[in-house]
Amino acid sequence: MKKFIEESAQFLKERGFEAPEIGIILGTGLGQFVDKVEIISSVSYNHIPNFPTATVEFHTGKLIYGTLGGKKVIVMQGRFHIYEGYTLRDVSYPVRVMNELGIKKLLISNAAGAINLNFKKGEIMLIEDHINLQGGSPLAFKGVEQLGSRFTDMSAPYDAEMRGILKDIAKTEGITLHEGVYASVVGPQLETRAEYRFLKIIGSDTVGMSTVPEVIVANHLDLPVAAVSVITDECDPENLAPVDIQDIMAAAGKAEPDMVTLFTQLIEKL
Ligand code: HPA
């Protein structure tokens, strides 16, 4: 795997991806952030050697390199999900490549349902901890110890310093920023009422279909990571309305400016 990662990184370096400081992974419906970036170079995932695209249907995502808030950043516009048929290793592969290119911090956003019913559609939750319900690990493969510790510590998976800065920004900007536990499921089907009850009982505040594999790999690489959930639906098992993906996208779009403010100012302050 090391050779593959180096090949992908070398290809990107040749296209100008030099010394990025911060990597950013944008969630479903949360691509507007890219408008803030002064783009220097941009490459379609399909063109990057060893990127997990060749085996699955055409993927429209792009890796973008540019400046924002005086920092060099790499932005993943579009991410890989296991519900598209990728493996946990595939979906977290770009994190390894960004790390190889030299990023020092990773920021992640996702669209998520609220299990904690104090959280409302269009609000944002800072992820403080997570529960992996995706049925596997992105670290479960032969040779993983060549890339980092096999038995990766997960006692504090989300960087405390960046969380503190994000909370300060939210306070100053008047943005409601909850804090809590994100549960990752495989999807792509939404949850049953019984599953929402289960998610509440086990201590989750939001649920979504991403983020956790990337965070596990960031911890494997000792790469500080911060992540937020944008609440796109409220998952009340006693009053469950059928979820409409268009509604989810619309709710993500509504909350997006707040997410952009949080990430933009965080990057300026790092
Ligand atoms: N469940 C799982 N994933 C989601 C949800 C949800 O309710 N909302 C947005 N992504």
py3Dmol code that shows the C-alpha trace and the ligand (Angstrom):
import py3Dmol

protein = """\
ATOM      1  CA  MET A   1       0.000   0.000   0.000  1.00  0.00           C
ATOM      2  CA  LYS A   2       2.894   2.334   0.790  1.00  0.00           C
ATOM      3  CA  LYS A   3       4.015   2.245  -2.849  1.00  0.00           C
ATOM      4  CA  PHE A   4       0.502   3.022  -4.091  1.00  0.00           C
ATOM      5  CA  ILE A   5       0.210   5.985  -1.710  1.00  0.00           C
ATOM      6  CA  GLU A   6       3.580   7.350  -2.813  1.00  0.00           C
ATOM      7  CA  GLU A   7       2.571   7.001  -6.474  1.00  0.00           C
ATOM      8  CA  SER A   8      -0.688   8.891  -5.944  1.00  0.00           C
ATOM      9  CA  ALA A   9       1.124  11.628  -4.004  1.00  0.00           C
ATOM     10  CA  GLN A  10       3.881  11.928  -6.592  1.00  0.00           C
ATOM     11  CA  PHE A  11       1.301  12.377  -9.380  1.00  0.00           C
ATOM     12  CA  LEU A  12      -0.369  15.168  -7.409  1.00  0.00           C
ATOM     13  CA  LYS A  13       2.960  16.875  -6.636  1.00  0.00           C
ATOM     14  CA  GLU A  14       3.656  16.964 -10.359  1.00  0.00           C
ATOM     15  CA  ARG A  15       0.345  18.779 -10.773  1.00  0.00           C
ATOM     16  CA  GLY A  16       1.309  21.453  -8.290  1.00  0.00           C
ATOM     17  CA  PHE A  17       0.001  20.013  -5.004  1.00  0.00           C
ATOM     18  CA  GLU A  18       3.044  21.324  -3.102  1.00  0.00           C
ATOM     19  CA  ALA A  19       3.268  21.386   0.706  1.00  0.00           C
ATOM     20  CA  PRO A  20      -0.423  21.540   1.644  1.00  0.00           C
ATOM     21  CA  GLU A  21      -1.048  22.307   5.317  1.00  0.00           C
ATOM     22  CA  ILE A  22      -4.677  21.342   5.805  1.00  0.00           C
ATOM     23  CA  GLY A  23      -6.897  18.666   4.240  1.00  0.00           C
ATOM     24  CA  ILE A  24     -10.658  19.122   4.048  1.00  0.00           C
ATOM     25  CA  ILE A  25     -13.304  16.504   3.262  1.00  0.00           C
ATOM     26  CA  LEU A  26     -16.734  17.896   2.394  1.00  0.00           C
ATOM     27  CA  GLY A  27     -19.970  16.039   3.057  1.00  0.00           C
ATOM     28  CA  THR A  28     -23.047  15.504   0.900  1.00  0.00           C
ATOM     29  CA  GLY A  29     -24.592  18.818  -0.137  1.00  0.00           C
ATOM     30  CA  LEU A  30     -21.712  20.742   1.451  1.00  0.00           C
ATOM     31  CA  GLY A  31     -19.549  21.555  -1.565  1.00  0.00           C
ATOM     32  CA  GLN A  32     -19.954  25.365  -1.517  1.00  0.00           C
ATOM     33  CA  PHE A  33     -16.907  25.688   0.695  1.00  0.00           C
ATOM     34  CA  VAL A  34     -14.819  25.293  -2.445  1.00  0.00           C
ATOM     35  CA  ASP A  35     -15.931  28.778  -3.590  1.00  0.00           C
ATOM     36  CA  LYS A  36     -13.797  30.208  -0.774  1.00  0.00           C
ATOM     37  CA  VAL A  37     -10.645  28.566  -2.068  1.00  0.00           C
ATOM     38  CA  GLU A  38      -8.348  30.328  -4.469  1.00  0.00           C
ATOM     39  CA  ILE A  39      -7.778  27.322  -6.690  1.00  0.00           C
ATOM     40  CA  ILE A  40      -4.244  26.599  -7.900  1.00  0.00           C
ATOM     41  CA  SER A  41      -4.780  23.097  -9.244  1.00  0.00           C
ATOM     42  CA  SER A  42      -7.623  20.633  -9.500  1.00  0.00           C
ATOM     43  CA  VAL A  43      -7.608  16.962 -10.510  1.00  0.00           C
ATOM     44  CA  SER A  44     -10.513  14.594 -11.116  1.00  0.00           C
ATOM     45  CA  TYR A  45     -10.353  11.513  -8.869  1.00  0.00           C
ATOM     46  CA  ASN A  46     -10.500   9.325 -11.966  1.00  0.00           C
ATOM     47  CA  HIS A  47      -7.135  10.649 -13.113  1.00  0.00           C
ATOM     48  CA  ILE A  48      -5.223  10.031  -9.881  1.00  0.00           C
ATOM     49  CA  PRO A  49      -3.310   6.744  -9.995  1.00  0.00           C
ATOM     50  CA  ASN A  50      -4.501   4.183  -7.427  1.00  0.00           C
ATOM     51  CA  PHE A  51      -7.457   6.303  -6.352  1.00  0.00           C
ATOM     52  CA  PRO A  52     -10.449   4.088  -5.644  1.00  0.00           C
ATOM     53  CA  THR A  53     -12.461   4.902  -8.755  1.00  0.00           C
ATOM     54  CA  ALA A  54     -11.578   2.451 -11.487  1.00  0.00           C
ATOM     55  CA  THR A  55     -13.547  -0.453 -10.046  1.00  0.00           C
ATOM     56  CA  VAL A  56     -16.805   1.389  -9.426  1.00  0.00           C
ATOM     57  CA  GLU A  57     -19.083   3.459 -11.632  1.00  0.00           C
ATOM     58  CA  PHE A  58     -17.801   6.833 -12.837  1.00  0.00           C
ATOM     59  CA  HIS A  59     -17.095   9.150  -9.905  1.00  0.00           C
ATOM     60  CA  THR A  60     -17.424  12.883 -10.389  1.00  0.00           C
ATOM     61  CA  GLY A  61     -15.314  13.980  -7.416  1.00  0.00           C
ATOM     62  CA  LYS A  62     -12.317  16.255  -7.605  1.00  0.00           C
ATOM     63  CA  LEU A  63      -9.289  16.946  -5.484  1.00  0.00           C
ATOM     64  CA  ILE A  64      -8.664  20.671  -5.269  1.00  0.00           C
ATOM     65  CA  TYR A  65      -5.485  22.441  -4.174  1.00  0.00           C
ATOM     66  CA  GLY A  66      -5.344  26.136  -3.376  1.00  0.00           C
ATOM     67  CA  THR A  67      -5.099  28.824  -0.738  1.00  0.00           C
ATOM     68  CA  LEU A  68      -7.589  29.841   1.913  1.00  0.00           C
ATOM     69  CA  GLY A  69      -7.046  32.098   4.904  1.00  0.00           C
ATOM     70  CA  GLY A  70      -3.360  32.332   4.025  1.00  0.00           C
ATOM     71  CA  LYS A  71      -2.925  28.533   4.141  1.00  0.00           C
ATOM     72  CA  LYS A  72      -2.357  25.947   1.465  1.00  0.00           C
ATOM     73  CA  VAL A  73      -5.281  23.530   1.528  1.00  0.00           C
ATOM     74  CA  ILE A  74      -6.422  20.372  -0.241  1.00  0.00           C
ATOM     75  CA  VAL A  75     -10.181  19.949  -0.543  1.00  0.00           C
ATOM     76  CA  MET A  76     -11.951  16.724  -1.440  1.00  0.00           C
ATOM     77  CA  GLN A  77     -15.022  17.803  -3.337  1.00  0.00           C
ATOM     78  CA  GLY A  78     -17.061  14.629  -3.038  1.00  0.00           C
ATOM     79  CA  ARG A  79     -16.058  11.707  -0.902  1.00  0.00           C
ATOM     80  CA  PHE A  80     -16.268   7.921  -1.214  1.00  0.00           C
ATOM     81  CA  HIS A  81     -18.890   5.978   0.761  1.00  0.00           C
ATOM     82  CA  ILE A  82     -19.036   2.274   1.486  1.00  0.00           C
ATOM     83  CA  TYR A  83     -22.660   2.269   0.295  1.00  0.00           C
ATOM     84  CA  GLU A  84     -21.314   2.928  -3.211  1.00  0.00           C
ATOM     85  CA  GLY A  85     -19.466  -0.390  -3.081  1.00  0.00           C
ATOM     86  CA  TYR A  86     -16.097   0.871  -1.876  1.00  0.00           C
ATOM     87  CA  THR A  87     -14.268  -0.807   0.996  1.00  0.00           C
ATOM     88  CA  LEU A  88     -13.349   0.906   4.260  1.00  0.00           C
ATOM     89  CA  ARG A  89      -9.754   0.956   3.021  1.00  0.00           C
ATOM     90  CA  ASP A  90     -10.869   2.638  -0.237  1.00  0.00           C
ATOM     91  CA  VAL A  91     -12.882   5.388   1.431  1.00  0.00           C
ATOM     92  CA  SER A  92     -10.014   6.302   3.737  1.00  0.00           C
ATOM     93  CA  TYR A  93      -7.277   6.035   1.079  1.00  0.00           C
ATOM     94  CA  PRO A  94      -7.380   9.770   0.199  1.00  0.00           C
ATOM     95  CA  VAL A  95      -6.526  10.591   3.830  1.00  0.00           C
ATOM     96  CA  ARG A  96      -3.331   8.566   3.472  1.00  0.00           C
ATOM     97  CA  VAL A  97      -2.469  10.384   0.248  1.00  0.00           C
ATOM     98  CA  MET A  98      -3.118  13.838   1.756  1.00  0.00           C
ATOM     99  CA  ASN A  99      -0.969  12.824   4.729  1.00  0.00           C
ATOM    100  CA  GLU A 100       1.802  11.724   2.365  1.00  0.00           C
ATOM    101  CA  LEU A 101       1.602  15.161   0.714  1.00  0.00           C
ATOM    102  CA  GLY A 102       2.255  16.684   4.132  1.00  0.00           C
ATOM    103  CA  ILE A 103      -1.025  17.976   5.604  1.00  0.00           C
ATOM    104  CA  LYS A 104      -0.792  18.751   9.320  1.00  0.00           C
ATOM    105  CA  LYS A 105      -4.534  18.816  10.124  1.00  0.00           C
ATOM    106  CA  LEU A 106      -7.697  17.273   8.697  1.00  0.00           C
ATOM    107  CA  LEU A 107     -11.190  18.834   8.735  1.00  0.00           C
ATOM    108  CA  ILE A 108     -14.297  16.812   7.896  1.00  0.00           C
ATOM    109  CA  SER A 109     -17.972  17.652   7.438  1.00  0.00           C
ATOM    110  CA  ASN A 110     -20.931  15.347   6.964  1.00  0.00           C
ATOM    111  CA  ALA A 111     -24.697  15.414   6.598  1.00  0.00           C
ATOM    112  CA  ALA A 112     -26.347  13.577   9.476  1.00  0.00           C
ATOM    113  CA  GLY A 113     -29.646  12.779  11.120  1.00  0.00           C
ATOM    114  CA  ALA A 114     -30.293  13.995  14.671  1.00  0.00           C
ATOM    115  CA  ILE A 115     -30.846  11.227  17.211  1.00  0.00           C
ATOM    116  CA  ASN A 116     -30.660  13.813  19.985  1.00  0.00           C
ATOM    117  CA  LEU A 117     -33.972  15.588  19.511  1.00  0.00           C
ATOM    118  CA  ASN A 118     -32.653  18.796  21.062  1.00  0.00           C
ATOM    119  CA  PHE A 119     -30.777  19.215  17.777  1.00  0.00           C
ATOM    120  CA  LYS A 120     -32.742  20.776  14.938  1.00  0.00           C
ATOM    121  CA  LYS A 121     -32.515  20.531  11.176  1.00  0.00           C
ATOM    122  CA  GLY A 122     -30.037  23.085   9.851  1.00  0.00           C
ATOM    123  CA  GLU A 123     -27.963  23.186  13.057  1.00  0.00           C
ATOM    124  CA  ILE A 124     -24.424  21.882  13.416  1.00  0.00           C
ATOM    125  CA  MET A 125     -22.847  19.434  15.852  1.00  0.00           C
ATOM    126  CA  LEU A 126     -19.168  19.306  16.636  1.00  0.00           C
ATOM    127  CA  ILE A 127     -18.201  15.641  16.817  1.00  0.00           C
ATOM    128  CA  GLU A 128     -16.635  14.872  20.167  1.00  0.00           C
ATOM    129  CA  ASP A 129     -16.548  11.082  19.837  1.00  0.00           C
ATOM    130  CA  HIS A 130     -17.978   8.370  17.601  1.00  0.00           C
ATOM    131  CA  ILE A 131     -19.437   4.864  17.445  1.00  0.00           C
ATOM    132  CA  ASN A 132     -18.364   2.718  14.503  1.00  0.00           C
ATOM    133  CA  LEU A 133     -21.336   0.680  13.247  1.00  0.00           C
ATOM    134  CA  GLN A 134     -19.932   0.038   9.784  1.00  0.00           C
ATOM    135  CA  GLY A 135     -18.998  -3.530  10.588  1.00  0.00           C
ATOM    136  CA  GLY A 136     -15.263  -3.339  10.054  1.00  0.00           C
ATOM    137  CA  SER A 137     -12.062  -1.337  10.298  1.00  0.00           C
ATOM    138  CA  PRO A 138     -10.010   0.487   7.663  1.00  0.00           C
ATOM    139  CA  LEU A 139      -6.959  -0.819   9.555  1.00  0.00           C
ATOM    140  CA  ALA A 140      -7.774  -4.522   9.259  1.00  0.00           C
ATOM    141  CA  PHE A 141      -5.271  -5.591   6.613  1.00  0.00           C
ATOM    142  CA  LYS A 142      -1.909  -7.281   6.284  1.00  0.00           C
ATOM    143  CA  GLY A 143       0.946  -4.791   6.441  1.00  0.00           C
ATOM    144  CA  VAL A 144      -0.959  -2.045   8.259  1.00  0.00           C
ATOM    145  CA  GLU A 145       1.865  -1.789  10.798  1.00  0.00           C
ATOM    146  CA  GLN A 146       4.144  -0.421   8.050  1.00  0.00           C
ATOM    147  CA  LEU A 147       1.952   2.692   7.941  1.00  0.00           C
ATOM    148  CA  GLY A 148       1.299   3.231  11.656  1.00  0.00           C
ATOM    149  CA  SER A 149       0.431   1.369  14.839  1.00  0.00           C
ATOM    150  CA  ARG A 150      -1.957  -1.538  14.244  1.00  0.00           C
ATOM    151  CA  PHE A 151      -3.594  -1.106  17.668  1.00  0.00           C
ATOM    152  CA  THR A 152      -4.331   2.572  17.148  1.00  0.00           C
ATOM    153  CA  ASP A 153      -5.372   4.454  20.272  1.00  0.00           C
ATOM    154  CA  MET A 154      -8.867   5.953  20.012  1.00  0.00           C
ATOM    155  CA  SER A 155      -9.215   7.441  23.496  1.00  0.00           C
ATOM    156  CA  ALA A 156      -9.340  11.008  22.110  1.00  0.00           C
ATOM    157  CA  PRO A 157     -10.026  10.733  18.358  1.00  0.00           C
ATOM    158  CA  TYR A 158     -11.031  14.389  17.769  1.00  0.00           C
ATOM    159  CA  ASP A 159      -8.455  17.120  18.366  1.00  0.00           C
ATOM    160  CA  ALA A 160      -9.224  19.127  21.515  1.00  0.00           C
ATOM    161  CA  GLU A 161      -7.438  22.289  20.359  1.00  0.00           C
ATOM    162  CA  MET A 162      -9.403  22.581  17.117  1.00  0.00           C
ATOM    163  CA  ARG A 163     -12.652  21.795  18.938  1.00  0.00           C
ATOM    164  CA  GLY A 164     -11.930  24.643  21.348  1.00  0.00           C
ATOM    165  CA  ILE A 165     -11.263  27.072  18.503  1.00  0.00           C
ATOM    166  CA  LEU A 166     -14.460  26.025  16.693  1.00  0.00           C
ATOM    167  CA  LYS A 167     -16.510  26.591  19.857  1.00  0.00           C
ATOM    168  CA  ASP A 168     -15.009  30.066  20.244  1.00  0.00           C
ATOM    169  CA  ILE A 169     -15.790  30.927  16.616  1.00  0.00           C
ATOM    170  CA  ALA A 170     -19.377  29.705  17.013  1.00  0.00           C
ATOM    171  CA  LYS A 171     -19.824  31.864  20.103  1.00  0.00           C
ATOM    172  CA  THR A 172     -18.440  34.973  18.409  1.00  0.00           C
ATOM    173  CA  GLU A 173     -20.474  34.422  15.230  1.00  0.00           C
ATOM    174  CA  GLY A 174     -23.714  33.476  17.018  1.00  0.00           C
ATOM    175  CA  ILE A 175     -23.773  30.008  15.437  1.00  0.00           C
ATOM    176  CA  THR A 176     -25.509  27.226  17.368  1.00  0.00           C
ATOM    177  CA  LEU A 177     -22.867  24.526  17.734  1.00  0.00           C
ATOM    178  CA  HIS A 178     -23.879  21.390  19.626  1.00  0.00           C
ATOM    179  CA  GLU A 179     -21.353  18.824  20.696  1.00  0.00           C
ATOM    180  CA  GLY A 180     -21.830  15.073  20.793  1.00  0.00           C
ATOM    181  CA  VAL A 181     -21.348  11.551  19.506  1.00  0.00           C
ATOM    182  CA  TYR A 182     -21.656  10.547  15.834  1.00  0.00           C
ATOM    183  CA  ALA A 183     -22.626   7.003  14.873  1.00  0.00           C
ATOM    184  CA  SER A 184     -21.612   5.742  11.436  1.00  0.00           C
ATOM    185  CA  VAL A 185     -23.755   3.195   9.622  1.00  0.00           C
ATOM    186  CA  VAL A 186     -23.290   1.551   6.218  1.00  0.00           C
ATOM    187  CA  GLY A 187     -26.502   2.766   4.540  1.00  0.00           C
ATOM    188  CA  PRO A 188     -27.629   3.606   1.937  1.00  0.00           C
ATOM    189  CA  GLN A 189     -31.067   2.835   3.370  1.00  0.00           C
ATOM    190  CA  LEU A 190     -32.133   5.124   6.192  1.00  0.00           C
ATOM    191  CA  GLU A 191     -32.818   3.665   9.638  1.00  0.00           C
ATOM    192  CA  THR A 192     -35.936   1.946  10.926  1.00  0.00           C
ATOM    193  CA  ARG A 193     -37.705   3.334  13.992  1.00  0.00           C
ATOM    194  CA  ALA A 194     -36.248   0.482  16.028  1.00  0.00           C
ATOM    195  CA  GLU A 195     -32.772   1.362  14.803  1.00  0.00           C
ATOM    196  CA  TYR A 196     -33.231   5.019  15.797  1.00  0.00           C
ATOM    197  CA  ARG A 197     -34.290   3.864  19.286  1.00  0.00           C
ATOM    198  CA  PHE A 198     -31.205   1.651  19.429  1.00  0.00           C
ATOM    199  CA  LEU A 199     -28.930   4.515  18.331  1.00  0.00           C
ATOM    200  CA  LYS A 200     -30.296   6.681  21.134  1.00  0.00           C
ATOM    201  CA  ILE A 201     -29.884   3.963  23.768  1.00  0.00           C
ATOM    202  CA  ILE A 202     -26.234   3.364  22.857  1.00  0.00           C
ATOM    203  CA  GLY A 203     -25.430   7.060  23.235  1.00  0.00           C
ATOM    204  CA  SER A 204     -25.324   8.588  19.769  1.00  0.00           C
ATOM    205  CA  ASP A 205     -26.432  12.142  19.035  1.00  0.00           C
ATOM    206  CA  THR A 206     -26.188  12.041  15.227  1.00  0.00           C
ATOM    207  CA  VAL A 207     -26.094   9.292  12.602  1.00  0.00           C
ATOM    208  CA  GLY A 208     -24.610   9.249   9.132  1.00  0.00           C
ATOM    209  CA  MET A 209     -22.876   7.071   6.566  1.00  0.00           C
ATOM    210  CA  SER A 210     -19.337   8.458   6.512  1.00  0.00           C
ATOM    211  CA  THR A 211     -16.482  10.118   8.437  1.00  0.00           C
ATOM    212  CA  VAL A 212     -15.537   7.341  10.871  1.00  0.00           C
ATOM    213  CA  PRO A 213     -13.190   5.430   8.508  1.00  0.00           C
ATOM    214  CA  GLU A 214     -11.363   8.663   7.643  1.00  0.00           C
ATOM    215  CA  VAL A 215     -11.078   9.575  11.335  1.00  0.00           C
ATOM    216  CA  ILE A 216      -9.721   6.142  12.246  1.00  0.00           C
ATOM    217  CA  VAL A 217      -7.058   6.466   9.550  1.00  0.00           C
ATOM    218  CA  ALA A 218      -6.195  10.021  10.659  1.00  0.00           C
ATOM    219  CA  ASN A 219      -5.626   8.646  14.168  1.00  0.00           C
ATOM    220  CA  HIS A 220      -3.575   5.810  12.712  1.00  0.00           C
ATOM    221  CA  LEU A 221      -1.361   8.483  11.127  1.00  0.00           C
ATOM    222  CA  ASP A 222      -1.302  10.756  14.222  1.00  0.00           C
ATOM    223  CA  LEU A 223      -3.001  13.415  12.117  1.00  0.00           C
ATOM    224  CA  PRO A 224      -5.124  15.798  14.238  1.00  0.00           C
ATOM    225  CA  VAL A 225      -8.724  15.792  12.993  1.00  0.00           C
ATOM    226  CA  ALA A 226     -11.838  17.883  13.621  1.00  0.00           C
ATOM    227  CA  ALA A 227     -15.284  17.009  12.259  1.00  0.00           C
ATOM    228  CA  VAL A 228     -18.792  18.452  12.242  1.00  0.00           C
ATOM    229  CA  SER A 229     -22.235  17.022  11.463  1.00  0.00           C
ATOM    230  CA  VAL A 230     -24.695  19.242   9.645  1.00  0.00           C
ATOM    231  CA  ILE A 231     -28.150  18.149  10.832  1.00  0.00           C
ATOM    232  CA  THR A 232     -30.343  17.377   7.835  1.00  0.00           C
ATOM    233  CA  ASP A 233     -33.223  15.516   9.495  1.00  0.00           C
ATOM    234  CA  GLU A 234     -34.651  14.808  12.926  1.00  0.00           C
ATOM    235  CA  CYS A 235     -34.932  11.118  13.716  1.00  0.00           C
ATOM    236  CA  ASP A 236     -37.810  10.837  16.187  1.00  0.00           C
ATOM    237  CA  PRO A 237     -38.856   7.176  16.183  1.00  0.00           C
ATOM    238  CA  GLU A 238     -42.258   8.026  17.689  1.00  0.00           C
ATOM    239  CA  ASN A 239     -43.050  10.553  14.919  1.00  0.00           C
ATOM    240  CA  LEU A 240     -41.079   9.403  11.953  1.00  0.00           C
ATOM    241  CA  ALA A 241     -41.854  11.023   8.629  1.00  0.00           C
ATOM    242  CA  PRO A 242     -40.479   9.312   5.523  1.00  0.00           C
ATOM    243  CA  VAL A 243     -37.096  10.836   4.676  1.00  0.00           C
ATOM    244  CA  ASP A 244     -36.672  12.434   1.295  1.00  0.00           C
ATOM    245  CA  ILE A 245     -33.119  12.761  -0.016  1.00  0.00           C
ATOM    246  CA  GLN A 246     -34.061  16.074  -1.660  1.00  0.00           C
ATOM    247  CA  ASP A 247     -35.085  17.385   1.796  1.00  0.00           C
ATOM    248  CA  ILE A 248     -31.741  16.215   3.203  1.00  0.00           C
ATOM    249  CA  MET A 249     -29.848  18.040   0.453  1.00  0.00           C
ATOM    250  CA  ALA A 250     -31.922  21.195   0.981  1.00  0.00           C
ATOM    251  CA  ALA A 251     -31.299  21.153   4.760  1.00  0.00           C
ATOM    252  CA  ALA A 252     -27.566  20.682   4.158  1.00  0.00           C
ATOM    253  CA  GLY A 253     -27.607  23.661   1.804  1.00  0.00           C
ATOM    254  CA  LYS A 254     -29.331  25.819   4.410  1.00  0.00           C
ATOM    255  CA  ALA A 255     -26.761  25.088   7.118  1.00  0.00           C
ATOM    256  CA  GLU A 256     -23.835  25.279   4.757  1.00  0.00           C
ATOM    257  CA  PRO A 257     -22.949  28.979   5.237  1.00  0.00           C
ATOM    258  CA  ASP A 258     -22.440  28.356   8.994  1.00  0.00           C
ATOM    259  CA  MET A 259     -20.219  25.372   8.281  1.00  0.00           C
ATOM    260  CA  VAL A 260     -18.222  27.442   5.807  1.00  0.00           C
ATOM    261  CA  THR A 261     -17.782  30.210   8.427  1.00  0.00           C
ATOM    262  CA  LEU A 262     -16.602  27.716  11.051  1.00  0.00           C
ATOM    263  CA  PHE A 263     -14.062  26.031   8.767  1.00  0.00           C
ATOM    264  CA  THR A 264     -12.831  29.239   7.120  1.00  0.00           C
ATOM    265  CA  GLN A 265     -12.139  30.970  10.416  1.00  0.00           C
ATOM    266  CA  LEU A 266     -10.609  27.831  11.929  1.00  0.00           C
ATOM    267  CA  ILE A 267      -8.167  27.626   9.025  1.00  0.00           C
ATOM    268  CA  GLU A 268      -7.246  31.308   9.467  1.00  0.00           C
ATOM    269  CA  LYS A 269      -6.525  30.691  13.145  1.00  0.00           C
ATOM    270  CA  LEU A 270      -4.478  27.505  12.788  1.00  0.00           C
TER     271      LEU A 270
END
"""
ligand_1 = """\
10
HPA
N -29.435 8.398 8.855
C -28.305 8.052 8.262
N -27.615 8.879 7.495
C -28.087 10.122 7.340
C -29.260 10.543 7.931
C -29.979 9.626 8.733
O -31.054 9.922 9.290
N -29.453 11.826 7.573
C -28.412 12.172 6.783
N -27.584 11.146 6.639
"""
view = py3Dmol.view(width=600, height=400)
view.addModel(protein, "pdb")
view.setStyle({"model": 0}, {"cartoon": {"style": "trace"}})
view.addModel(ligand_1, "xyz")
view.setStyle({"model": 1}, {"stick": {}})
view.zoomTo()
view.show()
